[in-house]
Amino acid sequence: ANKVRDDALSVAARCKTSSSLAAYDVAVVGAGIVGLATARELILRHPSLSFILLEKEKELAAHQSGHNSGVIHSGIYYTPGSLKARLCVRGATLAYEYCEKKGLPYNRCGKLIVAVEQEEIPRLKALYERGLKNNVRDLSVVDAKGIREREPYCRGIMALDSPYTGIVDWRMVALRYGTDFEEAGGSVVTEYEVNDISMVKESPAGSTEGMNYPIAIRDTKGNEVRCRYVLTCGGLYSDRLSQISGCSREPRIVPFRGDYLVLKPEKHYLVKGNIYPVPDPRFPFLGVHFTPRMDGSVWLGPNAVLAFKREGYKVYDFNIRDFADALSFRGLQKLVMRNITYGIGEMYRGVFIGAQVKILQKYIPELSLSDVLRGPAGVRAQALDRDGNLVDDFVFDGGVGDVGSRVLHVRNAPSPAATSSLAIAEMVADEVESRFSL
């Protein structure tokens, strides 16, 4: 934790906050893991171009990139041949290679997807076939004895064993992407909350460049950056960043908070690697799981409940605009009505942790309520269409008029975006090059 904080402070210390910012070839808005990975990929491909990365927070990777389970996923769950599957499988390989190259710590501790009831067996076998089609490495099916050999305190009747699944501190990885970007000559500006992206009719003050930099990006303090092209990777605010350049309001970002429990230190021995349930296709999220962390702790969860604030990590965090935005959206209303029982259950388990422990006990019977404490939370930027469907694939958007030909918004990056970040960066960079003829 101290290492990540020190890295964040060292990057922040080098970041500019001045209003007298020069003009750049490409500006990237949003320094989460996708924005950082893509900025890094672009500058490595185009070292002769000038790049600037704009972030509204004081530090980089402050939100989803720093509030997640820390898992390196292997690509089991996703439809064979889909972009999501290809990006995850390639992203995991690239992530391990990157961590090795940069000396970043990780642990390939594996994952079991455990069936505890007979009715889950067909779904587990279908997952196995899906994983094989996705070229997931070293995937196998194990019986009850095999489960106990890998996880002595876990009980189940059959499981998928994925030894290629691992854990890492994704915020540390994201900050290293930022360091790579700066070392390649990129500029990073923090505390720059973008609220306008528009064409300008005159040259920057004192410039002899004419209209080479026709886009102005302004922030809430009145600062302005000029550039030729803009890429936004706004995460929880991707829809609002898109709107300010004239794009559609949809797909809309709806924030879902996931609350974790943590295992008390004296009970860490109960869990060696990741233990996941067999996902139920009737519900939109994976379900609660056991996740060891790089710092030695063990997280249990998360649940999935509507967050009343886009960056609200506490139960009582509330923002009237975010709340009204979500509840007035027809897509969320339809999603809620289709999953009303599941949603009420998730809220109940969020309040009464004994109910969540009861589900976890299906996998580790020795677990008791006295073994857990309330832990941290994350907020997921879930893109929804107007019919209430979860948007799972890439959504790119431009805008209207002259701005549209110079702005590219990443409105949705497929989950798991951290695992896939380097592969996503390759694809976004390809799209940038294609649209802007870099």
Sequence and secondary structure as in RCSB ss.txt:
>XXXX:A:sequence
ANKVRDDALSVAARCKTSSSLAAYDVAVVGAGIVGLATARELILRHPSLSFILLEKEKELAAHQSGHNSGVIHSG
IYYTPGSLKARLCVRGATLAYEYCEKKGLPYNRCGKLIVAVEQEEIPRLKALYERGLKNNVRDLSVVDAKGIRER
EPYCRGIMALDSPYTGIVDWRMVALRYGTDFEEAGGSVVTEYEVNDISMVKESPAGSTEGMNYPIAIRDTKGNEV
RCRYVLTCGGLYSDRLSQISGCSREPRIVPFRGDYLVLKPEKHYLVKGNIYPVPDPRFPFLGVHFTPRMDGSVWL
GPNAVLAFKREGYKVYDFNIRDFADALSFRGLQKLVMRNITYGIGEMYRGVFIGAQVKILQKYIPELSLSDVLRG
PAGVRAQALDRDGNLVDDFVFDGGVGDVGSRVLHVRNAPSPAATSSLAIAEMVADEVESRFSL
>XXXX:A:secstr
 HHHHHHHHHHHHH B  SEEEEEEEEEE  SHHHHHHHHHHHHH TTS EEEE SSSSSS SGGGSS  EE  S
 SS TT HHHHHHHHHHHHHHHHHHHHT  EE   EEEEE SGGGHHHHHHHHHHHHHTT TT EEEEHHHHHHH
 TT   SEEEEETT EEE HHHHHHHHHHHHHHTT EEE S  EEEEEE SS  TT  STTS  EEEEETTS EE
EEEEEEE  GGGHHHHHHTTT  S SEEEEEEEEEEEE GGGGGG SSEEEE   TTSSS   EEEE TTS EEE
E   EE SSTT  STT   HHHHHHHHT HHHHHHHHHTHHHHHHHHHHHH HHHHHHHHTTT TT  GGGEEEE
EEEEEEEEE TTS B  S EEE  SHHHHTTEEEEEE  SSTTTTHHHHHHHHHHHHHHHHT 
